[in-house]
Amino acid sequence: MKISENVSLKPLNTFGLDVKARYFVEIHKIEDLHAIFAHPKLRLLPRLVLGGGGNVLFTKDFEGMILKINLKGREILEENETKVIIKISAGEIWHDLVCWAIDQGFGGLENLSLIPGTVGAAPIQNIGAYGVELKDSLVSLQVYEITKGKLKNFSREACQLGYRDSIFKNEWQDQYIILSVLLILQKKNFILNTSYGMIQKELENMYVTQPTIKTISQAVINIRKSKLADPAKIGNGGSFFKNPTVMQQHYEKLISHYPDIISYPVSANQMKLAAGQLIEKCGWKGKRLGQTGVYEKQALVLVNYGGADGRQIYAFSEKIIKDVQEKFGITLEREVRVV
């Protein structure tokens, strides 16, 4: 294990922000964590666990220790005629896992194709797309408890997974490091979700009349590529804001003024709205201020055209939040973690 100092994080965050970490270490095995947190100096440093670097906005240099999780491995633990339980290490790339599962004939993750990041980051966000969330497949996960230096297992229920949320973003933030996850997937009798968003239309464009897990995955990939910015070409962190939820009474007032507003029922008296549409209606889609802007194809995505810093992107997002609040009476919440 090598601990490096004053390391540039520019290639390790998808916004491409030129910030440095005071200390940086790659974690390849659990023993590396034992060594770090047994060290009298290192264990006291501020720390940030980094996966794919796609859901973080650095507003300054990090004066602590960055832990880059590179634990690898996939394993089938249980299997019968209809189901399979797999264990995946936290450092595996999420989309690689989805492709592998589909190649094996395992269903359940196809709607989550092309989501950037690592497996270890997936439960923290409870990643989701096109009507499917991680919690639909999660069985349990294993973590490293930092204060005690021990391994623990948590059930799906204990993780308190919600919309782009989990207990790891709240009460348990920075207390545990996710090491691996267990997922249950289908081998037959697939539950195919094609009704959400543009999937059905894209399947029609692909001339698919009988969808499979593979064709649904390809449809999702096509949609994401057409709407989202590629971090390899333009810096961004994916969806910057969460889709807001409003009470039915507020929703009814909104549709009286904006009858085309996109909405999905959450409960008997709550509706979820499309943050991207709200931002677009405020005139921000494609707008640029200096080296920061809103992506021209998807208003949920803030981009770094090159040379912007995290403080500028944060200030830019504040302007958007203010405008949406003034126009719709809704306060948008950032999906990215601001550091």
N, C-alpha and C positions, 0 to 999 in steps of 0.2 A: 504494500500500500504506500502510495506516494502522496504527500501533502504539499501542494504548490502554493506559492504566494503571489499576490497581485496579478491574478489571472483575468484576462479579458473574457467577458461573458457574451460578447457580440455574436459569436457563432453558436451560442447555446441558448439564445432566446429568439423566438420567431419574429419579434418586432425588429430584430437586428440592432438593438440599442447598445451603444458603445459604453458599457459600464464595466467595472472591475470588482472582483471578489478578493477580499483580504486573504482568505484561505480557500483552497479548493481541493476536493478529494473525490475520487471515483470509488464507489462501493461495488466490489465484484463478488464478495462473499460476506456472510453474516459476521464472521470473525473480524472483518474490518470495522464493523460498528462497535463490537466489543472493545476493540483497541482504542477507538476514538473516544468513547464515552467513559473509558477507564483512565484516560489521560487527565491529569489535574488541571491543565490549562485549556485544552481543547473542549472539554465538556462544558465549560462555562461560557464559551463564545456564543453570540447570537448565531442562529443557524437557519438555513433554508434548504429544504429537500427539493431537488430539481429533477424533473422527469424529461419530457421533451421540450420544455421551455415555451410551451405554447399558450399557457394560461396565466402568464405573469407579466406585469408591467413594472419594470425597474425605473424608479424616478431618481435614483442616485447610486453611487457605488455601494456595494454591500460590505459593511465593516464587520463581517463575521465569517462564518464558514459555510460554503456551499457544498452540499453532499449530492453528487450526481449518482443516481441509482442505476447500476448496470447489472443487476442480478438477472440471470437468464435461465430459461428452461420451460418446457411444456410437458405435461405428463397426464395420461389418462388414469384416473384413480378407480373409477367404477364404470361398468358398462352393462347394459342389458339390451333387449331387442328394440326398445323404444327410446331410452335415455342414455346419456353419458355424462359423467362428472369429470371435469378436467381441472388441473392445477397449473396456473401460469405464474411465472415469476414477475416481479414488479418492473423489471427493466426491459421486458419484451415490448416491442412496438405494437400498439393496439391494432392498427390496420393489418399488420402481418398476421396477428392472431386471427382476425376475422377471415382473411384469405385462407389460412390454414384450416380453420374450422369448416369452411365451405368446401374445400378440397376433400376433406374427410367425410363430407356428407352430413355435417352437424348443423342444425338450424337454430336460429334464435338471435344471431348477431348481425344478420345480413343488412338490416336497416341502419346499423351503426358503422357501415363501411366508410372508410376514408376520414374518420375522425382522427385528427392528429394527436400525438402524445403517446404516453406509455401506459401499460396496464396498471401500474401502481397508482397513477393519477386518476384513473377512471372512477374508482369509488368515491374519491374526495369530491369530485364534481357530480357524481351520479350522472355520467355522460348520457346524452340522449339525442335522438333525432328521428323524425318521421314516425312518431307514435310509439317508439320503443325506448326504454331506458335500461341502464345497466342493472338496476334492481330487479328487472324481470327475469334475469338469469343468475344473479348472484346467490350463492349458497352461504359462503362465509369467506373470511380472509384472515391471514396471519400477519401480525405486526411485531415490531420491536418496540418494547416499552423503554423509553429513553432513561427515565429516572432509576429504574431497577435493573436495566440491562438484561431483561428477560423476554422470551417470546410468548405471545398470547394469541388466542384465536377469538374472533368475534363473529357472531352470526349476522346474517343480513339485517335482522330486526334491531340488533344492538347498534348498527351503523346509522340508524335513523336517516335513511336516504329519502330526500325530497327532491323538488325541482331544482336541479343544479346545486344541490346542497347535501350535506351530510354532517354528522357529529364531528368529523375531522376538520371541518371549516369553522366549528363553533367551540363547544366545551373542550374537545380533545385536540384542538389545533396545537401543533408543535409538541405534542406529548408522545406521539407514536409515529413510527415509520412503517409504511405498508411494505411487506416483503413478498407476498403472493396472494392470489385470489383463487377461489374455487367457483366454477360456473357449472350450471346444469344446462345441457343443450339437448335438442331432440334429434333422434335418428330417423323417425318416421312420424306420420300424423302432424306435419308441420303446421304451425299457426302462422300463416302468411299475412302480414300487415301491409296492405297496398292502398288503403283508403286515405292516408294522411298526406297532406301536401301535394306534390306534383308526381308522386310515384306512378299512379294509374295512367296519367297522361304520358309519362315517359315510356312506360311499358307499351303503350299504343304506338308511340313513335318508333319503338324497337320491333314492332309487329309481333309482340308477345301476347298470345291469347290465353296460355296456361302458364302462369308464373311459377318459377322455382326459386329456391333460395339463391341460386347463382344469378338468375336474371334480375331479381329484386336488388341484389347487391350491385350489379352493373348499372341498373337504373339510378340507384342512389349515387353511385360514383359519377355518372354523367351529370346529374343535377348539381352535385356539389362542385364539380369542375366548372360548370357553366355559371355558377353564382358566387363562388368564394375565391378570394385571392390566394394565389400560391405563395407561401412565405419564401420560397426559393427565388421568387421574382420580385416580390414587393413585401416589405415587412408588415406583419399583422399578427394579431393574436386570436384569429377566428372571431366568433361572436363576442362582441365587447360587452353587450348588455343582455340582461335576462328579459324574457317576455313577461310583462307585468300581469298580475291578477287583480281584478276589480270586482267590487260587489255589484250585484244585479241592478241595483238602483242607479249606480254611477254609469253602468253599461247602457242602460236604457236612455239616459240623458245624452250619452255620446252618440248613439245610433240615431237619435232624433236630429242631430246636426251632421253626422257623418254616416249615412246609411250603408256605405260600402266597407265599413270597418271590419277587419278580419277578427274572428273570435272563435274560441273553443270552450265548451262548458267544462268547468273543473268540479263543481258541486252544484247543489240545487240553487244556490244563491251567489255563485261566483263564476266569472268568465275570465279566460286568459286571452290577452290581446297580443298582436304581433308588434313587438317593439320596432322592428324594421319599418313597418308601415307608418307608425307614429312619427318616427324620425324623418321618413320621406315626406310626409305631409307637412312637416315643419320646414321643408326646403333644404335639408342637409345632404341628401343623397348626391354623391359626386362632388360635393363642395370641398374646397381645399383652402387651407390657410398656411402659407409657407410650405414646410415639408410634411405637414400633417393633413389628413383628409378623411372623408368617408368614401369607401369604395364605390365606384360607379355602378356596380352590378348588385350590390347588397348593402343596404343602409345600416345593417347591424355591425358591419366590419369597419373598424378604424385602421388606417394604414399609415405607415412611415414611408414616405417617398424617397427617403435617403437623407440622413443628417439630422432628423428630428431627435429630440431627447424625450425621456419619459415624462418630464414635467410639462413639456409642451403638449404631449398627447393627452395627459390628464386634464390640463386646462381646456383643451379642445373638447373633451368629453363633458366637462362642466357646462360649457355653453349649450351643448345639445340637451343635457338634463334640464337646464333652466328653460329652454324653449318648449320642450315637451310638457313640462310642468305648467307653464303659463297657458299653453294652448289646450291641453287636455285634462289638467288637474291630476296628472299621474307623475310620480317620481320614479324615474328609471333607476334600476340597481345594476351596478357593474357586475359582469360575470367574471372578469379577470381579477386576479389578486394583485393589489397595488403594494409594491415594496419600496 
